[in-house]
Amino acid sequence: MDQINKIVDDEIITTKDGGTRKYLIRWKEKSPTDDSWIDRSELQKIDLDILEHYESSSLNSTKSSFSQPG
């Protein structure tokens, strides 16, 4: 199984049943052209730690990004 290098981005895909969050994954030892979108449940199975780290750092960076000098 491929290993995750990092989560590059995420977005919410809206469907008629609501929405689902997808994550853009950069795979270890692969080029950025091989990045792929996977859903949260698949990401949790592959690497729960990287998901938790991404979500905690995303919350922190969103809050602080407006107060940083430009």
Backbone torsions as a table, in degrees:
resi	resn	phi	psi	omega
1	MET	NA	139.9	178.3
2	ASP	-68.2	149.3	177.2
3	GLN	-105.8	148.6	-179.4
4	ILE	-84.3	131.8	172.3
5	ASN	-83.6	-51.5	178.0
6	LYS	-164.4	164.9	172.4
7	ILE	-93.7	122.8	-175.8
8	VAL	-85.9	-38.9	-174.6
9	ASP	-162.2	169.7	172.2
10	ASP	-146.9	158.4	176.4
11	GLU	-156.0	157.3	177.2
12	ILE	-98.6	124.5	177.4
13	ILE	-96.0	118.8	-179.1
14	THR	-85.1	132.8	176.7
15	THR	-127.2	172.7	179.3
16	LYS	-66.2	-20.5	178.9
17	ASP	-93.2	5.8	-178.3
18	GLY	130.9	-115.6	179.4
19	GLY	-163.4	163.0	177.2
20	THR	-140.6	144.4	179.2
21	ARG	-91.4	132.7	176.3
22	LYS	-116.4	150.0	-178.0
23	TYR	-122.5	133.5	176.7
24	LEU	-88.8	117.6	-171.7
25	ILE	-105.7	133.4	169.8
26	ARG	-100.8	120.3	-176.4
27	TRP	-87.2	144.1	176.3
28	LYS	-62.5	140.4	176.8
29	GLU	61.3	24.6	174.8
30	LYS	-130.4	158.7	-178.4
31	SER	-83.3	162.8	177.6
32	PRO	-57.6	-23.5	177.9
33	THR	-68.6	-15.6	177.6
34	ASP	-94.7	3.2	176.7
35	ASP	-55.2	145.9	179.8
36	SER	-144.7	153.4	178.5
37	TRP	-89.6	130.6	174.6
38	ILE	-133.4	158.3	-179.7
39	ASP	-87.2	169.1	-173.7
40	ARG	-59.2	-43.4	-177.6
41	SER	-63.7	-38.2	177.2
42	GLU	-67.3	-41.3	179.0
43	LEU	-63.1	-40.9	178.7
44	GLN	-60.6	-37.6	179.6
45	LYS	-69.1	-36.1	-176.2
46	ILE	-79.5	-48.2	-175.2
47	ASP	-159.0	87.3	-178.9
48	LEU	-64.4	-36.4	-178.5
49	ASP	-61.6	-43.7	-178.2
50	ILE	-68.1	-33.2	176.2
51	LEU	-65.0	-48.3	-179.7
52	GLU	-62.2	-41.2	178.6
53	HIS	-63.9	-44.0	-179.9
54	TYR	-61.1	-46.8	-177.5
55	GLU	-66.2	-39.4	179.3
56	SER	-69.4	-38.6	179.4
57	SER	-74.7	-30.1	177.3
58	SER	-66.3	-41.3	178.5
59	LEU	-64.4	-43.2	-179.4
60	ASN	-67.3	-42.7	-177.2
61	SER	-70.8	-31.6	178.2
62	THR	-65.7	-42.0	-179.2
63	LYS	-67.8	-39.7	-173.5
64	SER	-88.5	-15.7	-173.0
65	SER	-65.8	-26.3	-178.6
66	PHE	-80.2	-19.3	-177.1
67	SER	-97.7	-3.1	-179.7
68	GLN	-80.7	138.2	178.3
69	PRO	-65.9	145.0	-175.1
70	GLY	-104.4	NA	NA
